[in-house]
Amino acid sequence: MSGKREIEGALGQGLNGSFVFSSHARERGHKRTENTVTKRSEAKYKLDRRLGQNIWGRPKSPVNRREYGPGQHGQRRKGKLSDYGTQLKAKQKLKGYYGNISEKQFRKYYAEAIRMKGDSGDNLIGLLERRLDAVVYRAKFVQTVFAARQFVNHGHIRVNGRRVNIPSYLVKVGDVVEVKDTSKQAVTVLESIALAERDVPEYYEVDHTKMTAKYMRVPHATEVPYPVQMEPNLVIEFYSR
């Protein structure tokens, strides 16, 4: 057990913090943009470096320049991970990609995924892709999943015409997600739509002139445009131990 705790501490450090933006945090470099959408670029880049991968595919990720972990021991040669360590890393990577979901909430997704019919790994990805903040991110209304969470929290999004400010809200097939009228011309939204670094997946029908996104179907894990390989089946194995 002590070995497991050591691995979990090494991989999990810095991945369990909440994303609350106090005035003190902003003074240390977390900037607010127009319409109170917050970008926490420093935190997501720490996740990249800790995991050793550019998990969002962003051009500015420090992993593009330094393929080793942060800190004075970051360049130390690492031994081969155990099965437990490999599964844990897969879990931390998937949690981090969707905005560093809390462990309690992520475990609930696992429980629901194994309860559903079909492949549990596919089910897990399908649930994560149904999160409202994930839909907002996929539709390119914002530049990062962290900004998507803030965008939803601050009331800029409507689902089927109704205001929803819960990032973990699960959309259903056929639901229409829309940026509210007063936010459609926000600079951050227009800049995000213009970005060429990622495309809208085929399981959404997006109209950027109306700022709407219709959720067409639940995707298979292989259809989701992750910049790096995700291993949901390893996550299922981790929680099944």
Secondary structure, 3 states (H helix, E strand, C coil): CHHHHHHHHHHHCCCCCCCCCCHHHHHCCCCECHHHCECCHHHHHHHHHHHCCCCCCCCCCHHHCCCCCCCCCCCCCCCCCCHHHHHHHHHHHHHHHCCCCCHHHHHHHHHHHHHCCCCHHHHHHHHHHCEHHHHHHHCCCCCCHHHHHHHHHCCCEEECCEECCCCCCECCCCCEEEECHHHCCCHHHHHHHHCCCCCCCCCEEEECCCCEEEECCCCCHHHCCCCCCCCHHHHHHHHHC
